[in-house]
Amino acid sequence: MADATRARKIADQIKVIVASTIERRLKDPRLGFVTVTDVRVTGDLQHASIFYTVYGDGQDLESTGKALESAKGFIRSEVGKGLTIRLTPSIEFIADSVPEAAAHLDGLLAKAAAEDARIRDLAKDARPAGDEDPYRKPEDED
């Protein structure tokens, strides 16, 4: 079993090799604007999960996924040529859901900021319902 540092270095190498292969060597018209976001390699270096995003809508994501699955063998052979390890890891492509989650969180943050601004505007001219200082204070003994 390889150590975590070596697995991370191999994952970085695979990321570079796959990105350059998709950019320069694949001529599939179904491929959109693909970005390889992350690669995770198992501890025994036998399997690599490649995460990607696609600029566009759901149809672009689906067609790009099909194109990557059909080119998986070619990409794996390019990875094998580029790595200096004995066995080439099997690869799988996974559509990355981080951009959608980030967009959802941005929307929630904007909604919270708008609500905070609304409450701040309501409280601007507000006055306390009771006394100015609602806490009891000890009376001075004379």
C-alpha positions in Angstrom: 0.0 0.0 0.0 1.4 3.4 -1.0 1.6 6.2 1.4 -0.8 9.2 1.2 1.9 11.6 -0.1 2.7 9.3 -3.1 -1.0 8.8 -3.8 -1.6 12.6 -3.8 1.3 13.1 -6.2 0.0 10.4 -8.6 -3.4 12.0 -8.4 -2.0 15.3 -9.4 -0.1 13.7 -12.3 -3.3 12.0 -13.4 -5.2 15.3 -13.2 -2.6 17.0 -15.5 -2.5 14.1 -18.0 -6.3 13.7 -18.2 -6.8 17.5 -18.6 -4.2 17.8 -21.4 -5.6 14.6 -23.1 -9.1 16.0 -23.1 -7.9 19.4 -24.4 -5.5 18.3 -27.1 -6.1 14.7 -28.1 -9.9 14.1 -27.9 -11.9 15.3 -30.9 -15.4 14.2 -29.9 -18.0 16.9 -30.7 -20.0 15.9 -27.7 -17.3 17.3 -25.4 -18.1 20.7 -24.0 -16.0 23.0 -21.9 -14.7 20.4 -19.5 -12.7 21.2 -16.4 -11.0 18.4 -14.4 -11.6 19.6 -10.8 -10.2 16.7 -8.7 -8.7 13.3 -8.9 -8.8 10.8 -6.0 -6.6 7.7 -6.0 -7.1 4.7 -3.7 -4.4 3.8 -1.3 -3.2 0.9 -3.4 -3.1 3.1 -6.5 -5.4 0.7 -8.4 -8.4 3.0 -9.0 -8.7 6.7 -9.8 -11.9 8.8 -9.6 -11.8 11.8 -11.8 -14.2 14.6 -11.0 -15.1 17.1 -13.8 -17.4 20.0 -14.4 -18.9 21.2 -17.7 -19.8 24.7 -18.6 -23.4 24.6 -19.8 -26.7 23.1 -18.9 -27.8 19.5 -18.0 -27.8 18.4 -21.6 -24.1 19.4 -22.1 -23.2 17.6 -18.9 -24.9 14.4 -20.1 -23.4 14.5 -23.5 -19.9 15.2 -22.1 -20.3 12.3 -19.6 -21.2 10.0 -22.5 -18.2 11.2 -24.5 -15.8 10.7 -21.6 -17.1 7.2 -21.0 -16.6 6.3 -24.6 -13.0 7.6 -24.5 -12.2 6.0 -21.1 -9.9 3.4 -22.6 -7.9 5.9 -24.6 -7.6 8.2 -21.6 -6.5 5.3 -19.4 -3.8 4.4 -22.0 -2.6 8.0 -22.0 -2.5 8.0 -18.2 -0.5 4.7 -18.3 2.0 6.3 -20.7 2.4 9.4 -18.5 2.8 7.6 -15.2 5.9 5.8 -14.0 4.2 3.2 -12.0 3.9 -0.5 -12.7 0.1 -0.8 -13.0 -2.1 1.7 -14.6 -5.1 2.5 -12.3 -8.6 2.0 -13.6 -10.5 5.2 -14.0 -14.0 6.5 -13.6 -15.5 9.8 -14.4 -17.8 11.5 -11.9 -19.6 14.8 -12.6 -18.6 17.2 -9.8 -21.6 18.7 -7.9 -19.5 21.4 -6.1 -20.4 24.3 -8.5 -24.2 23.7 -8.1 -23.8 23.5 -4.3 -21.7 26.7 -4.3 -24.4 28.5 -6.4 -27.1 27.3 -4.0 -25.1 28.5 -1.0 -24.5 31.9 -2.7 -28.2 32.3 -3.3 -28.9 31.5 0.4 -26.3 34.0 1.5 -27.7 36.7 -0.7 -31.2 36.0 0.6 -29.9 36.2 4.2 -28.1 39.5 3.5 -31.3 41.0 2.0 -33.3 39.9 5.1 -30.6 41.4 7.4 -30.8 44.7 5.5 -34.6 44.7 5.7 -34.5 44.1 9.5 -31.8 46.8 9.9 -34.0 49.3 8.0 -37.0 48.4 10.3 -34.8 48.8 13.4 -33.3 52.1 12.4 -36.0 54.4 13.9 -37.3 51.9 16.5 -37.6 52.8 20.1 -37.8 50.5 23.1 -41.3 49.5 24.1 -40.7 50.1 27.8 -38.1 52.1 29.7 -34.9 53.1 28.1 -33.0 50.8 30.5 -35.2 47.8 31.5 -32.8 46.5 34.1 -33.4 47.3 37.8 -30.7 49.2 39.5 -30.2 49.3 43.3 -31.5 52.4 44.8 -29.0 54.8 46.5 -29.1 54.7 50.2 -28.9 58.2 51.8 
